[in-house]
């Protein structure tokens, strides 16, 4: 991170990399959602952890969006 604490986006070696990362993140997110919805959550703490994972994946997908925009510019 920079001195201002902001997130920096760096160019990728190949544009296909970001698409591959996005596809994998979306697959992992779908699996985590299914696990929450199928009743496999053990307790409130487990539910909170799993929702946190989903939020983290959402943030990662947001970063993918930023990288794609930077690559197009």
Secondary structure, DSSP 8 states (H G I E B T S, - for coil): --TT--------S-HHHHHHHHHHHHHHHHHHHHHHHTT---SHHHHHHHHHHHHHHHHHHHHHHHHHHHHH-
